[in-house]
Amino acid sequence: MNPDPARASNAPPAEPLRTTPPHQAKDRGAASQDPWDDGIEGDADGEPAFKPLTREQAQDLRARLPAMSVWSLLIWQAAAGAVMVALWGLLSLQADKTWSALFGAASVVLPNALMAWGMTRRSARDAGTPMLTFAVWELVKIILAVAILVAVAAGFPSLSWAALLSTLVVTLKANWLALLRQGRIRK
């Protein structure tokens, strides 16, 4: 009697474990064909994956997609917040829900306005300063938004979380409306 039933069957022997992927096993002398390679060096046709724009192409792109002001995005956010506050006020006819919606809009618009002001100030900048400036103002924005929300939650006893959070989310997402209107998002 055979102690190993797997060997006793008529199944073909197991294939040995490969240490080289099949597409590399055929051509070991060629350059590495790493499956994780995303084609930074070039694609299969030998053309580079990234082609810099010519001066004319860059000018055409700038003409088609003019720079958006951060202040225009902020206006879109404030308008979306105002619409939500008005909707909560008109539909609920309750002052606490209207105030809650206003606090939700303010917790987005005020920190973003402070960050926009900080990022658009003119100052002497070296090569590393813009990234550090962005990181600092983003941190200030987050701290201010959290402080507003904590202060409202602690100091406003009749807070309506539904009004606050729905207005906060709509105000945050208003940037998509501005980008859609400018044609920067494909429909």
C-alpha positions as a Markdown table, in Angstrom:
| # | Residue | x | y | z |
|---|---|---|---|---|
| 1 | Met | 0.0 | 0.0 | 0.0 |
| 2 | Asn | 1.3 | 3.4 | -1.0 |
| 3 | Pro | 1.4 | 5.9 | 2.0 |
| 4 | Asp | 1.1 | 8.9 | -0.3 |
| 5 | Pro | -2.3 | 8.9 | -2.2 |
| 6 | Ala | -1.4 | 11.9 | -4.2 |
| 7 | Arg | 1.5 | 10.0 | -5.8 |
| 8 | Ala | -0.6 | 7.0 | -6.5 |
| 9 | Ser | -3.0 | 9.0 | -8.7 |
| 10 | Asn | -2.5 | 9.5 | -12.4 |
| 11 | Ala | -2.2 | 13.3 | -12.0 |
| 12 | Pro | 0.7 | 14.9 | -13.7 |
| 13 | Pro | 3.6 | 16.0 | -11.5 |
| 14 | Ala | 3.3 | 19.5 | -10.1 |
| 15 | Glu | 4.9 | 22.3 | -12.1 |
| 16 | Pro | 8.1 | 23.5 | -10.4 |
| 17 | Leu | 8.0 | 26.9 | -8.7 |
| 18 | Arg | 9.0 | 29.7 | -11.0 |
| 19 | Thr | 11.5 | 32.3 | -9.7 |
| 20 | Thr | 11.2 | 34.4 | -12.9 |
| 21 | Pro | 7.9 | 35.6 | -14.3 |
| 22 | Pro | 7.0 | 33.9 | -17.6 |
| 23 | His | 7.4 | 37.1 | -19.7 |
| 24 | Gln | 11.0 | 37.4 | -18.5 |
| 25 | Ala | 11.9 | 33.8 | -18.8 |
| 26 | Lys | 11.8 | 33.9 | -22.6 |
| 27 | Asp | 14.3 | 36.8 | -22.9 |
| 28 | Arg | 16.7 | 37.0 | -20.0 |
| 29 | Gly | 19.1 | 39.2 | -21.9 |
| 30 | Ala | 16.6 | 42.0 | -22.6 |
| 31 | Ala | 16.0 | 44.9 | -20.2 |
| 32 | Ser | 13.9 | 44.2 | -17.2 |
| 33 | Gln | 10.2 | 43.8 | -18.1 |
| 34 | Asp | 8.9 | 44.4 | -14.6 |
| 35 | Pro | 5.1 | 44.1 | -14.5 |
| 36 | Trp | 5.0 | 47.0 | -12.0 |
| 37 | Asp | 6.8 | 49.3 | -14.4 |
| 38 | Asp | 4.4 | 52.0 | -15.4 |
| 39 | Gly | 6.2 | 53.1 | -18.5 |
| 40 | Ile | 8.1 | 56.1 | -17.2 |
| 41 | Glu | 11.0 | 55.4 | -19.4 |
| 42 | Gly | 8.7 | 54.9 | -22.4 |
| 43 | Asp | 5.9 | 52.8 | -23.7 |
| 44 | Ala | 6.0 | 49.7 | -25.9 |
| 45 | Asp | 6.5 | 51.7 | -29.1 |
| 46 | Gly | 9.7 | 53.3 | -27.7 |
| 47 | Glu | 8.1 | 56.7 | -27.4 |
| 48 | Pro | 8.6 | 58.6 | -24.1 |
| 49 | Ala | 5.6 | 58.4 | -21.7 |
| 50 | Phe | 5.9 | 62.1 | -21.0 |
| 51 | Lys | 6.2 | 64.7 | -23.8 |
| 52 | Pro | 6.8 | 68.3 | -22.8 |
| 53 | Leu | 4.6 | 70.8 | -24.4 |
| 54 | Thr | 5.9 | 73.2 | -27.1 |
| 55 | Arg | 5.5 | 76.9 | -26.5 |
| 56 | Glu | 2.5 | 77.0 | -28.8 |
| 57 | Gln | 0.8 | 74.1 | -27.1 |
| 58 | Ala | 1.3 | 75.6 | -23.7 |
| 59 | Gln | -0.1 | 79.0 | -24.9 |
| 60 | Asp | -3.1 | 77.2 | -26.4 |
| 61 | Leu | -3.7 | 75.3 | -23.1 |
| 62 | Arg | -3.5 | 78.5 | -21.1 |
| 63 | Ala | -6.0 | 80.2 | -23.5 |
| 64 | Arg | -8.5 | 77.3 | -23.2 |
| 65 | Leu | -8.1 | 76.9 | -19.4 |
| 66 | Pro | -7.6 | 80.3 | -17.8 |
| 67 | Ala | -6.3 | 80.3 | -14.3 |
| 68 | Met | -9.1 | 80.3 | -11.7 |
| 69 | Ser | -8.9 | 82.6 | -8.8 |
| 70 | Val | -9.0 | 81.1 | -5.4 |
| 71 | Trp | -11.4 | 83.9 | -4.5 |
| 72 | Ser | -13.9 | 82.8 | -7.1 |
| 73 | Leu | -13.9 | 79.3 | -5.6 |
| 74 | Leu | -14.4 | 80.9 | -2.2 |
| 75 | Ile | -17.4 | 82.9 | -3.6 |
| 76 | Trp | -18.9 | 79.7 | -4.9 |
| 77 | Gln | -18.5 | 78.1 | -1.5 |
| 78 | Ala | -20.1 | 81.1 | 0.3 |
| 79 | Ala | -23.0 | 81.1 | -2.2 |
| 80 | Ala | -23.6 | 77.4 | -1.7 |
| 81 | Gly | -23.5 | 77.9 | 2.0 |
| 82 | Ala | -26.0 | 80.8 | 1.8 |
| 83 | Val | -28.4 | 78.7 | -0.3 |
| 84 | Met | -28.3 | 75.9 | 2.2 |
| 85 | Val | -28.8 | 78.4 | 5.1 |
| 86 | Ala | -31.8 | 79.9 | 3.3 |
| 87 | Leu | -33.2 | 76.4 | 2.5 |
| 88 | Trp | -32.9 | 75.3 | 6.1 |
| 89 | Gly | -34.5 | 78.6 | 7.3 |
| 90 | Leu | -37.4 | 78.5 | 4.8 |
| 91 | Leu | -38.2 | 74.8 | 5.0 |
| 92 | Ser | -37.9 | 74.3 | 8.8 |
| 93 | Leu | -39.0 | 77.8 | 10.0 |
| 94 | Gln | -36.9 | 77.1 | 13.1 |
| 95 | Ala | -34.1 | 79.5 | 14.1 |
| 96 | Asp | -31.9 | 76.8 | 15.7 |
| 97 | Lys | -31.7 | 74.9 | 12.4 |
| 98 | Thr | -31.0 | 78.1 | 10.5 |
| 99 | Trp | -28.2 | 79.0 | 12.9 |
| 100 | Ser | -26.9 | 75.4 | 12.8 |
| 101 | Ala | -26.7 | 75.7 | 9.0 |
| 102 | Leu | -25.0 | 79.0 | 9.2 |
| 103 | Phe | -22.4 | 77.5 | 11.6 |
| 104 | Gly | -21.8 | 74.7 | 9.1 |
| 105 | Ala | -21.2 | 77.1 | 6.2 |
| 106 | Ala | -19.0 | 79.3 | 8.4 |
| 107 | Ser | -16.9 | 76.3 | 9.5 |
| 108 | Val | -15.9 | 75.8 | 5.8 |
| 109 | Val | -15.8 | 79.4 | 4.4 |
| 110 | Leu | -13.9 | 81.2 | 7.1 |
| 111 | Pro | -11.0 | 78.7 | 7.3 |
| 112 | Asn | -10.8 | 78.6 | 3.5 |
| 113 | Ala | -10.8 | 82.4 | 3.4 |
| 114 | Leu | -8.0 | 82.6 | 5.9 |
| 115 | Met | -6.0 | 80.0 | 3.9 |
| 116 | Ala | -6.6 | 81.8 | 0.6 |
| 117 | Trp | -5.5 | 85.1 | 2.2 |
| 118 | Gly | -2.3 | 83.5 | 3.6 |
| 119 | Met | -1.4 | 81.7 | 0.3 |
| 120 | Thr | -2.0 | 84.7 | -1.9 |
| 121 | Arg | 0.1 | 87.2 | 0.1 |
| 122 | Arg | 3.2 | 88.3 | -1.7 |
| 123 | Ser | 6.4 | 87.5 | 0.1 |
| 124 | Ala | 10.0 | 86.7 | -0.7 |
| 125 | Arg | 9.9 | 83.0 | -1.6 |
| 126 | Asp | 12.7 | 80.6 | -2.3 |
| 127 | Ala | 12.3 | 77.1 | -3.9 |
| 128 | Gly | 11.1 | 75.3 | -0.8 |
| 129 | Thr | 8.8 | 78.0 | 0.6 |
| 130 | Pro | 5.6 | 77.4 | -1.3 |
| 131 | Met | 5.3 | 73.9 | -0.1 |
| 132 | Leu | 6.0 | 74.8 | 3.5 |
| 133 | Thr | 3.6 | 77.8 | 3.2 |
| 134 | Phe | 0.9 | 75.5 | 1.9 |
| 135 | Ala | 1.4 | 73.0 | 4.7 |
| 136 | Val | 1.3 | 75.7 | 7.4 |
| 137 | Trp | -1.8 | 77.3 | 6.1 |
| 138 | Glu | -3.5 | 74.0 | 5.6 |
| 139 | Leu | -2.8 | 73.2 | 9.2 |
| 140 | Val | -4.1 | 76.6 | 10.3 |
| 141 | Lys | -7.2 | 75.9 | 8.2 |
| 142 | Ile | -7.9 | 72.5 | 9.8 |
| 143 | Ile | -7.3 | 73.8 | 13.3 |
| 144 | Leu | -9.7 | 76.7 | 12.8 |
| 145 | Ala | -12.4 | 74.5 | 11.3 |
| 146 | Val | -12.2 | 72.1 | 14.2 |
| 147 | Ala | -12.1 | 74.9 | 16.7 |
| 148 | Ile | -15.3 | 76.4 | 15.1 |
| 149 | Leu | -17.1 | 73.0 | 15.2 |
| 150 | Val | -16.0 | 72.3 | 18.8 |
| 151 | Ala | -17.1 | 75.8 | 19.9 |
| 152 | Val | -20.5 | 75.4 | 18.2 |
| 153 | Ala | -21.0 | 71.9 | 19.6 |
| 154 | Ala | -20.1 | 73.1 | 23.1 |
| 155 | Gly | -21.8 | 76.5 | 23.1 |
| 156 | Phe | -25.0 | 76.1 | 21.1 |
| 157 | Pro | -27.3 | 73.7 | 23.1 |
| 158 | Ser | -30.0 | 73.5 | 20.5 |
| 159 | Leu | -27.7 | 72.5 | 17.7 |
| 160 | Ser | -29.2 | 70.6 | 14.7 |
| 161 | Trp | -26.5 | 68.2 | 13.5 |
| 162 | Ala | -28.4 | 67.5 | 10.4 |
| 163 | Ala | -28.5 | 71.2 | 9.4 |
| 164 | Leu | -24.9 | 71.7 | 10.3 |
| 165 | Leu | -23.4 | 68.7 | 8.6 |
| 166 | Ser | -25.6 | 68.9 | 5.4 |
| 167 | Thr | -24.6 | 72.5 | 5.0 |
| 168 | Leu | -21.0 | 71.8 | 5.7 |
| 169 | Val | -20.8 | 69.0 | 3.1 |
| 170 | Val | -22.6 | 71.0 | 0.4 |
| 171 | Thr | -20.4 | 74.0 | 1.1 |
| 172 | Leu | -17.3 | 71.8 | 0.8 |
| 173 | Lys | -18.4 | 70.3 | -2.5 |
| 174 | Ala | -19.3 | 73.7 | -4.1 |
| 175 | Asn | -15.8 | 73.7 | -5.6 |
| 176 | Trp | -17.0 | 71.0 | -8.0 |
| 177 | Leu | -19.7 | 73.3 | -9.3 |
| 178 | Ala | -17.2 | 76.0 | -10.0 |
| 179 | Leu | -14.9 | 73.6 | -11.8 |
| 180 | Leu | -17.8 | 72.2 | -13.8 |
| 181 | Arg | -18.9 | 75.6 | -14.8 |
| 182 | Gln | -15.4 | 76.5 | -16.0 |
| 183 | Gly | -15.3 | 73.4 | -18.1 |
| 184 | Arg | -12.4 | 71.8 | -16.2 |
| 185 | Ile | -14.4 | 68.6 | -15.5 |
| 186 | Arg | -15.5 | 66.6 | -18.5 |
| 187 | Lys | -19.2 | 65.9 | -18.5 |
